[in-house]
Amino acid sequence: MTNQRIWGMVAACLAAACSSTANTLPSFDASTRDGTTDLGVSPTDLGTPMDLGTPADTGIPVDAAPASCASDRDCSAQGLVCDLAAQRCVQCNAQADCMAPRVCFLHACQ
């Protein structure tokens, strides 16, 4: 096949693809004749959310981790692991410390 013949076929395909009938899309307009939109649903009042109350004040935040750590055992009660280099509790040191699909990035499961 010659280049001229190939270019002729490409031009014919492009012309067919650009015709006005090829670009006709169905209308998904939900508006009514007066310009308003009826979605067919009405909002429901869910009421006031229930208050879970306040935990007993121990003087230590519930999610507080130890100030320093020497092993993962020091952090395990909070569900954390020990960053031995910084001697502090963190969410993760490696990918295995995070549940999929989360990844360990800068000692935090994200």
DSSP file (Angstrom, degrees, kcal/mol; ACC not computed):
  #  RESIDUE AA STRUCTURE BP1 BP2  ACC     N-H-->O    O-->H-N    N-H-->O    O-->H-N    TCO  KAPPA ALPHA  PHI   PSI    X-CA   Y-CA   Z-CA
    1    1 A M              0   0    0      0, 0.0     2,-0.1     0, 0.0     0, 0.0   0.000 360.0 360.0 360.0 140.5    0.0    0.0    0.0
    2    2 A T     >  -     0   0    0      1,-0.1     4,-2.1     4,-0.0     5,-0.2  -0.477 360.0-114.7 -89.0 161.0    1.3    3.4   -0.8
    3    3 A N  H  > S+     0   0    0      1,-0.2     4,-2.8     2,-0.2     5,-0.2   0.871 116.7  56.5 -59.7 -37.5    1.5    6.4    1.5
    4    4 A Q  H  > S+     0   0    0      1,-0.2     4,-1.8     2,-0.2    -1,-0.2   0.896 107.7  47.3 -63.8 -39.6   -1.0    8.2   -0.5
    5    5 A R  H  > S+     0   0    0      2,-0.2     4,-1.9     1,-0.2    -1,-0.2   0.897 112.0  50.1 -68.6 -40.4   -3.5    5.4   -0.2
    6    6 A I  H  X S+     0   0    0     -4,-2.1     4,-2.3     1,-0.2    -2,-0.2   0.931 111.5  48.1 -63.0 -46.5   -3.0    5.2    3.6
    7    7 A W  H  X S+     0   0    0     -4,-2.8     4,-2.4     1,-0.2    -1,-0.2   0.851 108.7  55.1 -65.1 -32.8   -3.4    9.0    4.0
    8    8 A G  H  X S+     0   0    0     -4,-1.8     4,-1.9    -5,-0.2    -1,-0.2   0.901 109.0  46.8 -64.6 -40.6   -6.6    8.8    2.0
    9    9 A M  H  X S+     0   0    0     -4,-1.9     4,-2.2     2,-0.2    -2,-0.2   0.887 111.6  51.4 -69.2 -38.5   -8.0    6.1    4.3
   10   10 A V  H  X S+     0   0    0     -4,-2.3     4,-2.4     1,-0.2    -2,-0.2   0.928 110.1  49.2 -62.6 -44.7   -7.0    8.2    7.4
   11   11 A A  H  X S+     0   0    0     -4,-2.4     4,-2.3     1,-0.2    -1,-0.2   0.888 110.6  50.7 -62.6 -39.3   -8.7   11.3    5.9
   12   12 A A  H  X S+     0   0    0     -4,-1.9     4,-2.0     2,-0.2    -1,-0.2   0.902 110.9  48.6 -66.0 -40.7  -11.9    9.2    5.2
   13   13 A C  H  X S+     0   0    0     -4,-2.2     4,-2.3     2,-0.2    -2,-0.2   0.916 112.2  48.6 -64.8 -42.9  -12.0    7.9    8.7
   14   14 A L  H  X S+     0   0    0     -4,-2.4     4,-1.8     1,-0.2    -2,-0.2   0.897 110.0  51.5 -64.5 -40.1  -11.5   11.3   10.2
   15   15 A A  H  < S+     0   0    0     -4,-2.3     4,-0.3     1,-0.2    -1,-0.2   0.899 111.4  47.5 -64.3 -39.4  -14.3   12.8    8.0
   16   16 A A  H >< S+     0   0    0     -4,-2.0     3,-0.9     1,-0.2    -2,-0.2   0.884 111.8  50.4 -68.2 -37.9  -16.7   10.0    9.1
   17   17 A A  H 3< S+     0   0    0     -4,-2.3    -1,-0.2     1,-0.2    -2,-0.2   0.803 110.8  49.5 -70.6 -27.9  -15.8   10.5   12.8
   18   18 A C  T 3< S+     0   0    0     -4,-1.8    -1,-0.2    -5,-0.2    -2,-0.2   0.385  82.6 120.5 -92.8   3.8  -16.3   14.3   12.6
   19   19 A S  S X> S-     0   0    0     -3,-0.9     4,-0.7    -4,-0.3     3,-0.7  -0.299  74.5-115.7 -68.4 157.4  -19.7   14.1   10.9
   20   20 A S  T 34 S+     0   0    0      1,-0.2     3,-0.4     2,-0.2    -1,-0.1   0.788 112.3  55.9 -67.1 -29.2  -22.6   15.7   12.8
   21   21 A T  T >4 S+     0   0    0      1,-0.2     3,-0.9     2,-0.2    -1,-0.2   0.773 100.2  59.5 -75.4 -24.4  -24.5   12.4   13.3
   22   22 A A  T <4 S+     0   0    0     -3,-0.7    -1,-0.2     1,-0.2    -2,-0.2   0.756 103.8  51.4 -73.8 -23.1  -21.6   10.8   15.0
   23   23 A N  T 3< S+     0   0    0     -4,-0.7     2,-0.6    -3,-0.4    -1,-0.2   0.255  76.2 122.4 -99.7  12.5  -21.5   13.4   17.7
   24   24 A T    <   -     0   0    0     -3,-0.9    -3,-0.0    -4,-0.0    -4,-0.0  -0.660  41.6-172.3 -79.2 119.7  -25.2   13.2   18.7
   25   25 A L        -     0   0    0     -2,-0.6    -2,-0.1     1,-0.0     2,-0.0  -0.840  27.3-104.8-111.6 149.2  -25.4   12.4   22.4
   26   26 A P        -     0   0    0      0, 0.0     2,-0.4     0, 0.0    -1,-0.0  -0.365  37.7-113.2 -68.1 152.6  -28.6   11.5   24.4
   27   27 A S        -     0   0    0      1,-0.1     0, 0.0     2,-0.1     0, 0.0  -0.754  29.2-179.6 -90.6 130.4  -30.0   14.2   26.7
   28   28 A F        +     0   0    0     -2,-0.4     2,-0.4     2,-0.0    -1,-0.1  -0.076  29.4 147.7-114.2  30.7  -29.9   13.5   30.4
   29   29 A D        -     0   0    0      1,-0.1    -2,-0.1     2,-0.0     8,-0.0  -0.539  26.8-174.3 -72.9 123.4  -31.5   16.8   31.3
   30   30 A A        +     0   0    0     -2,-0.4     8,-0.9     2,-0.0    -1,-0.1   0.386  45.3 115.7 -98.4   2.5  -33.6   16.4   34.5
   31   31 A S  B     -A   37   0A   0      6,-0.2     6,-0.3     1,-0.1     2,-0.1  -0.388  60.6-130.0 -76.0 151.9  -35.1   19.9   34.5
   32   32 A T    >   -     0   0    0      4,-3.4     3,-1.6    -2,-0.1    -1,-0.1  -0.287  35.7 -90.4 -88.6 179.8  -38.8   20.5   34.0
   33   33 A R  T 3  S+     0   0    0      1,-0.3    -1,-0.1     2,-0.1    -2,-0.1   0.774 124.8  56.5 -66.5 -25.5  -40.3   22.9   31.5
   34   34 A D  T 3  S-     0   0    0      2,-0.1    -1,-0.3     1,-0.0     3,-0.1   0.391 120.6-104.6 -89.1   6.8  -40.3   25.8   34.0
   35   35 A G  S <  S+     0   0    0     -3,-1.6     2,-0.1     1,-0.3    -2,-0.1   0.345  82.8 120.2  93.7  -6.8  -36.5   25.5   34.6
   36   36 A T        -     0   0    0     -5,-0.1    -4,-3.4    -6,-0.0     2,-0.5  -0.487  59.0-128.2 -87.2 163.8  -36.7   23.8   38.0
   37   37 A T  B     -A   31   0A   0     -6,-0.3     2,-0.7    -2,-0.1    -6,-0.2  -0.955  13.9-162.1-116.2 124.5  -35.2   20.4   38.7
   38   38 A D        -     0   0    0     -8,-0.9    -2,-0.0    -2,-0.5     0, 0.0  -0.911   9.0-179.9-106.3 111.2  -37.2   17.7   40.4
   39   39 A L        -     0   0    0     -2,-0.7    -1,-0.1     2,-0.2     3,-0.1   0.569  40.8-125.0 -87.2  -9.3  -35.0   15.0   41.8
   40   40 A G  S    S+     0   0    0      1,-0.2     2,-0.3     0, 0.0    -2,-0.1   0.593  77.5  94.1  79.8  10.1  -37.9   13.0   43.1
   41   41 A V        -     0   0    0      0, 0.0    -1,-0.2     0, 0.0    -2,-0.2  -0.936  58.0-150.1-130.7 155.8  -36.6   12.8   46.7
   42   42 A S        -     0   0    0     -2,-0.3     2,-0.0    -3,-0.1     0, 0.0  -0.959  30.2-102.7-124.2 147.0  -37.2   14.9   49.7
   43   43 A P        -     0   0    0      0, 0.0     2,-0.4     0, 0.0     0, 0.0  -0.344  32.4-144.3 -67.1 147.4  -34.8   15.6   52.6
   44   44 A T        -     0   0    0     -2,-0.0     2,-0.6     3,-0.0     3,-0.0  -0.940  12.3-126.3-114.9 133.6  -35.4   13.6   55.8
   45   45 A D        -     0   0    0     -2,-0.4     3,-0.1     1,-0.2     0, 0.0  -0.688  20.2-170.6 -79.1 118.2  -34.8   15.0   59.2
   46   46 A L        -     0   0    0     -2,-0.6    -1,-0.2     1,-0.3     2,-0.0   0.479  32.6-135.5 -89.5  -2.7  -32.5   12.6   61.0
   47   47 A G        -     0   0    0      2,-0.0    -1,-0.3    -3,-0.0    -3,-0.0  -0.259  44.1 -31.7  81.6-170.3  -32.8   14.4   64.4
   48   48 A T        -     0   0    0     -3,-0.1     3,-0.1     1,-0.1    -3,-0.0  -0.698  67.6-113.7 -87.7 134.1  -30.1   15.2   66.8
   49   49 A P        -     0   0    0      0, 0.0     2,-0.2     0, 0.0    -1,-0.1  -0.332  36.3-102.7 -66.2 149.8  -27.1   12.9   67.0
   50   50 A M        -     0   0    0      1,-0.1     2,-0.5     2,-0.0     0, 0.0  -0.527  30.2-126.5 -74.7 135.9  -26.7   10.9   70.2
   51   51 A D        -     0   0    0     -2,-0.2     3,-0.1     1,-0.1    -1,-0.1  -0.713  11.1-155.6 -83.3 127.1  -24.1   12.2   72.6
   52   52 A L        -     0   0    0     -2,-0.5    -1,-0.1     1,-0.2    -2,-0.0   0.568  38.0-128.8 -81.3  -7.7  -21.6    9.5   73.6
   53   53 A G        -     0   0    0      2,-0.0    -1,-0.2     1,-0.0    -3,-0.0  -0.188  26.3 -68.5  87.5 176.7  -20.7   11.2   76.8
   54   54 A T        -     0   0    0     -3,-0.1     3,-0.1    -2,-0.0    -3,-0.0  -0.916  43.9-123.5-112.4 132.2  -17.3   12.1   78.3
   55   55 A P        -     0   0    0      0, 0.0    -2,-0.0     0, 0.0     7,-0.0  -0.285  46.4 -79.7 -67.8 160.3  -14.8    9.4   79.5
   56   56 A A        -     0   0    0      1,-0.1     2,-0.7     2,-0.1     0, 0.0  -0.344  49.8-113.0 -60.0 138.0  -13.6    9.7   83.1
   57   57 A D        +     0   0    0      1,-0.2    -1,-0.1    -3,-0.1    -3,-0.0  -0.650  43.8 164.7 -80.3 113.0  -10.9   12.3   83.5
   58   58 A T        -     0   0    0     -2,-0.7    -1,-0.2     2,-0.4    -2,-0.1   0.458  55.7-114.0-103.4  -4.6   -7.6   10.5   84.3
   59   59 A G  S    S+     0   0    0      1,-0.2    -2,-0.1     0, 0.0     0, 0.0   0.322  93.3  90.7  87.3  -9.3   -5.4   13.5   83.5
   60   60 A I  S    S-     0   0    0      4,-0.0    -2,-0.4     2,-0.0    -1,-0.2  -0.980  86.7-109.8-120.8 129.5   -3.9   11.6   80.6
   61   61 A P    >   -     0   0    0      0, 0.0     3,-1.7     0, 0.0    -4,-0.0  -0.252  26.5-122.3 -55.4 144.4   -5.3   11.8   77.1
   62   62 A V  T 3  S+     0   0    0      1,-0.3    -2,-0.0    -7,-0.0     0, 0.0   0.864 111.7  42.1 -57.5 -39.0   -7.0    8.6   76.0
   63   63 A D  T 3  S+     0   0    0      2,-0.0    -1,-0.3     0, 0.0     2,-0.2   0.181  84.6 135.0 -96.6  18.2   -4.8    8.3   73.0
   64   64 A A    <   -     0   0    0     -3,-1.7     3,-0.1     1,-0.0    -4,-0.0  -0.464  40.3-154.6 -71.1 134.5   -1.6    9.3   74.7
   65   65 A A        -     0   0    0     -2,-0.2    10,-0.1     1,-0.1    -2,-0.0  -0.686  36.2 -79.2-100.5 159.8    1.5    7.2   73.9
   66   66 A P        -     0   0    0      0, 0.0    23,-0.5     0, 0.0    -1,-0.1  -0.209  39.5-118.3 -55.7 151.0    4.4    6.9   76.3
   67   67 A A  S    S+     0   0    0      1,-0.1     2,-0.3    21,-0.1    -2,-0.0   0.853  94.4   2.7 -61.9 -34.8    6.9    9.8   76.2
   68   68 A S        -     0   0    0     20,-0.1     2,-0.3     6,-0.1    20,-0.2  -0.961  69.1-155.5-146.3 163.6    9.6    7.5   75.0
   69   69 A C        -     0   0    0     18,-0.8     3,-0.1    -2,-0.3    12,-0.0  -0.978  19.4-171.4-142.1 154.1   10.0    3.8   74.1
   70   70 A A  S    S+     0   0    0      1,-0.3     2,-0.3    -2,-0.3    -1,-0.1   0.502  80.7   6.5-117.0 -14.8   12.7    1.2   73.9
   71   71 A S  S >  S-     0   0    0     12,-0.0     3,-1.2     1,-0.0     4,-0.4  -0.963  82.0 -94.4-157.5 170.0   10.7   -1.6   72.2
   72   72 A D  G >> S+     0   0    0     -2,-0.3     3,-1.3     1,-0.3     4,-1.3   0.786 116.4  70.6 -60.7 -27.8    7.3   -2.2   70.5
   73   73 A R  G 34 S+     0   0    0      1,-0.3     4,-0.4     2,-0.2    -1,-0.3   0.832  90.9  59.1 -59.4 -32.7    6.1   -3.5   73.9
   74   74 A D  G <4 S+     0   0    0     -3,-1.2    -1,-0.3     1,-0.2    -2,-0.2   0.728 116.5  32.7 -67.7 -21.1    6.1    0.0   75.3
   75   75 A C  T X4>S+     0   0    0     -3,-1.3     5,-1.9    -4,-0.4     3,-1.5   0.512  90.5  94.4-111.9  -9.8    3.7    1.2   72.5
   76   76 A S  G ><5S+     0   0    0     -4,-1.3     3,-1.5     1,-0.3    -2,-0.1   0.785  75.3  65.1 -62.9 -30.0    1.5   -1.9   72.0
   77   77 A A  G 3 5S+     0   0    0     -4,-0.4    -1,-0.3     1,-0.3    -2,-0.1   0.797 107.4  43.6 -62.8 -26.5   -1.3   -0.9   74.4
   78   78 A Q  G < 5S-     0   0    0     -3,-1.5    -1,-0.3     2,-0.1    -2,-0.2   0.367 120.3-109.1 -96.4   2.8   -2.0    2.1   72.1
   79   79 A G  T < 5S+     0   0    0     -3,-1.5    -3,-0.2    -4,-0.3     2,-0.2   0.765  81.4 120.8  74.9  25.6   -1.8   -0.1   68.9
   80   80 A L      < -     0   0    0     -5,-1.9     2,-0.3    -8,-0.1    -1,-0.3  -0.617  55.0-133.5-114.3 173.1    1.5    1.6   68.0
   81   81 A V  E     -B   90   0B   0      9,-3.0     9,-3.3    -2,-0.2     2,-0.5  -0.858  28.0-103.8-123.6 162.1    5.1    0.5   67.3
   82   82 A C  E     -B   89   0B   0     -2,-0.3     2,-1.1     7,-0.2     7,-0.2  -0.754  14.3-148.0 -93.3 127.3    8.4    1.9   68.6
   83   83 A D  E  >> -B   88   0B   0      5,-2.9     4,-2.0    -2,-0.5     5,-1.2  -0.817  17.3-165.3 -85.5  99.4   10.6    4.0   66.3
   84   84 A L  T  45S+     0   0    0     -2,-1.1    -1,-0.2     1,-0.2   -15,-0.1   0.828  81.8  55.5 -62.2 -34.3   13.9    3.0   67.9
   85   85 A A  T  45S+     0   0    0      1,-0.2    -1,-0.2    -3,-0.1    -2,-0.0   0.908 121.6  28.2 -65.8 -41.2   15.9    5.7   66.3
   86   86 A A  T  45S-     0   0    0     -3,-0.3    -2,-0.2     2,-0.2    -1,-0.2   0.560 100.7-134.5 -94.7 -10.4   13.6    8.5   67.6
   87   87 A Q  T  <5 +     0   0    0     -4,-2.0   -18,-0.8     1,-0.2     2,-0.3   0.912  65.5 115.5  53.6  48.2   12.6    6.5   70.7
   88   88 A R  E   <S-B   83   0B   0     -5,-1.2    -5,-2.9   -20,-0.2     2,-0.3  -0.979  72.0-101.7-142.4 154.8    8.9    7.4   70.3
   89   89 A C  E     +B   82   0B   0    -23,-0.5     2,-0.3    -2,-0.3    -7,-0.2  -0.589  45.5 171.0 -78.8 134.9    5.7    5.5   69.5
   90   90 A V  E     -B   81   0B   0     -9,-3.3    -9,-3.0    -2,-0.3    18,-0.1  -0.868  44.7-111.2-137.1 168.2    4.5    5.7   65.9
   91   91 A Q  S    S-     0   0    0     16,-1.4     2,-0.3    -2,-0.3    17,-0.2   0.864  93.8  -3.5 -70.4 -36.4    1.9    4.1   63.7
   92   92 A C        -     0   0    0     15,-1.0    -1,-0.2   -11,-0.1     3,-0.1  -0.999  34.4-174.4-157.4 152.9    4.4    2.3   61.5
   93   93 A N  S    S+     0   0    0      1,-0.3     2,-0.3    -2,-0.3    -1,-0.1   0.530  86.8  15.3-113.6 -23.8    8.0    1.6   60.8
   94   94 A A  S >  S-     0   0    0     13,-0.1     3,-1.8    11,-0.0    -1,-0.3  -0.919  86.0 -96.9-146.1 167.5    7.4   -0.6   57.7
   95   95 A Q  G >  S+     0   0    0     -2,-0.3     3,-1.8     1,-0.3    -1,-0.0   0.824 117.4  66.4 -57.3 -33.9    4.6   -1.5   55.3
   96   96 A A  G 3  S+     0   0    0      1,-0.3    -1,-0.3     8,-0.0     4,-0.1   0.701  91.3  63.9 -64.1 -19.0    3.8   -4.6   57.3
   97   97 A D  G <  S+     0   0    0     -3,-1.8     2,-0.3     2,-0.1    -1,-0.3   0.607  96.2  70.1 -79.6 -12.0    2.7   -2.4   60.2
   98   98 A C  S <  S-     0   0    0     -3,-1.8     2,-0.3    -4,-0.3     6,-0.1  -0.814  82.9-121.8-109.1 146.8   -0.2   -0.9   58.1
   99   99 A M    >   -     0   0    0     -2,-0.3     3,-1.8     4,-0.1    -2,-0.1  -0.694  53.6 -71.4 -83.8 137.1   -3.4   -2.7   57.0
  100  100 A A  T 3  S+     0   0    0     -2,-0.3     3,-0.1     1,-0.3    -1,-0.1  -0.364 116.7  29.1 -61.5 143.7   -3.9   -2.7   53.2
  101  101 A P  T 3  S+     0   0    0      0, 0.0    -1,-0.3     0, 0.0     9,-0.1  -0.954 106.1  87.0 -91.9   9.9   -4.6   -0.6   51.2
  102  102 A R    <   -     0   0    0     -3,-1.8     2,-0.3     7,-0.1    -4,-0.1  -0.337  64.0-149.6 -70.9 153.2   -2.9    1.9   53.5
  103  103 A V        -     0   0    0     -3,-0.1     7,-3.2     5,-0.1     2,-0.6  -0.903  18.5-112.5-123.0 151.9    0.8    2.5   53.2
  104  104 A C  E     +C  109   0C   0     -2,-0.3     2,-0.4     5,-0.2     5,-0.2  -0.755  43.0 166.1 -86.4 118.6    3.5    3.5   55.7
  105  105 A F  E >   -C  108   0C   0      3,-2.7     3,-1.0    -2,-0.6   -11,-0.0  -0.973  69.1 -14.4-137.6 119.3    4.7    7.0   55.0
  106  106 A L  T 3  S-     0   0    0     -2,-0.4    -1,-0.1     1,-0.2     3,-0.1   0.898 127.6 -55.0  53.9  45.6    6.8    9.0   57.5
  107  107 A H  T 3  S+     0   0    0      1,-0.2   -16,-1.4   -17,-0.1   -15,-1.0   0.687 119.8 104.4  64.5  22.7    5.8    6.6   60.3
  108  108 A A  E <  S-C  105   0C   0     -3,-1.0    -3,-2.7   -17,-0.2     2,-0.6  -0.999  72.8-125.0-133.2 135.4    2.1    7.1   59.6
  109  109 A C  E      C  104   0C   0     -2,-0.4    -5,-0.2    -5,-0.2    -7,-0.1  -0.684 360.0 360.0 -77.7 119.7   -0.3    4.7   57.9
  110  110 A Q              0   0    0     -7,-3.2    -1,-0.2    -2,-0.6    -6,-0.1   0.350 360.0 360.0-125.4 360.0   -1.9    6.7   55.1
